[in-house]
Amino acid sequence: MVRVRFAPSPTGSLHIGGARTALFNWLFARHHGGTFVLRLEDTDLERSARAWEDQIMESLRWLGLEWDEGPDRGGPVGPYRQSERLEIYRAEVEKLLGKGAAYHCYCTPEELEARREEARRAGRAPRYDGRCRDLDPRQVEEFKAAGRRPVVRVRVPEGGATVVRDLIRGEVLFEHEVLDDFIIMKSNGLPTYNFACVVDDHHMRITHVIRAEEHLSNTPRQILLYQFLGYSPPLFAHVPMILAPDRSKLRKRHGATSVEEFRELGYLPEALVNYLALLGWYPGDEEEILSREEMVRRFSLEAVAKTPAVYDVGKLTWMNGQYLRRLPLEEVVERALPFFQAAGLLRAPAAPEEVGYLKAVLAPVRERVRTLGEAVEAARYFFRDDFQYEEQGVKKYFRDPGVADLLARGREALAGLDTFGAEEVERAYRDLMAQLGIPGKALIHPTRLALSGRTVGPGLFELMALLGKDRCLARLDRAVAWLRSGRSVSGSG
């Protein structure tokens, strides 16, 4: 039975690279009817924090990547935090020491750095020289008496090579001379990443290790540990890196890079999952909008590329807009409500009539926006009267000396309406245009600017009906007064 794991370090929020790794593991497990395990690698005591654990797990839940076993759910092979598994690691270290596959190293950090610098000056690779491999008992006692606390190193075979058979990259050969005797237990009694990872994957019966390409260089060391410990290794698959648009390493300067940031900006989890799935995985056709069920059905490691994937937030934003338009309106309202409340546009909790108004507003607005954050800005004038007029709109539509009188005539036409629906408003305006012998744009564009402060938005007559008669008349009065005060000469004010 397939068993895969996602094993983040709780030292920060969930980066999109980690989210993509989690997604690939989740898709692989669900495709094969297997188990998806969440393990927290929290042995970096200085940087790990429970707050980061909580945020990572919340981000995974928001994405819909629920795990079958983990620190909060338990399972048959726990604990699922490495900090709670220290006795297991120490017992396995003792096995390696007992069979001579590992040894204590008493070299101090200062001594190691001096030797590395010496090697660099001599043009050699700065690797550990193995001088503690065969210490005699007298030397060991001297080091102990001096208060030195040893690390434990693995005795890497001299000469030869280890072959990594990767499901995505094929066979990759690593010469042992570049590995050196790496540390598996630090002097504070905590395991290193490579060692704890191997022990956990074995004891948790992981069948496939699907992880980022950056871990490929760790894999030969881990394969050696599997051999020394007498374990059967899992199958490995290293997924391609995610690069920035300029093909450099993805960093904060390239925009939002964590799941939490995208959530706060108003992206939908369905869109983010869809986008991340296509970063390096090719489902076999040009289709870009895929349901979760379709991704599970079609996912395979054979279709994952070897080459880096390029992160394009513009493509994600486009995709998010597609999801906003395809979701049932009621769902869009439910997800948008917290954003409008956070912006102070609606109360919390919102009254039923407020939710109904939001639904009426979002029906046209969502056709023009790409995120829930954009929806708030695009709809702000539906809730607030204290907006400013766009500067370009003022220059284009408010500079004609007769526009104030024209808006006043429009206001008169609207004031006489008993019913203020989109059809009645349009009829009143069309009659006025015919009466004045002017083209529609001469009245429509200035009116839109007067009512919303914007030059683009939903259809004007739909907009007017949503705002209602009283608000439309008040805003036209405001614009007329503003124009007649001469403020349009100096700007949008």
Secondary structure, DSSP 8 states (H G I E B T S, - for coil): --EEEE---SSS--BHHHHHHHHHHHHHHHHTT-EEEE-B----TTT--HHHHHHHHHHHHHHT---SBBTTTB-TT---BGGG-HHHHHHHHHHHHHTTSEEEE---HHHHHHHHHHHHHTT-------TTTT--HHHHHHHHHTT---EEEE---SS-EEEEEETTTEEEEEEGGGT-S-EEE-TTS-B-HHHHHHHHHHHTT--EEEEEGGGGGGHHHHHHHHHHHT----EEEEE--EE-TTSSB--GGGS--BHHHHHHHT--HHHHHHHHHTTTB--SSS-----HHHHHHH--GGGB-SS-EE--HHHHHHHHHHHHHHS-HHHHHHHHHHHHHHTTSS-SS--HHHHHHHHHHHHHHTTT-SSHHHHHHHHGGGT-S-----HHHHHHHS-STTHHHHHHHHHHHHHT-SS-SHHHHHHHHHHHHHHHT--HHHHHHHHHHHHHS-S--S-HHHHHHHH-HHHHHHHHHHHHHHHHTTGGGT---
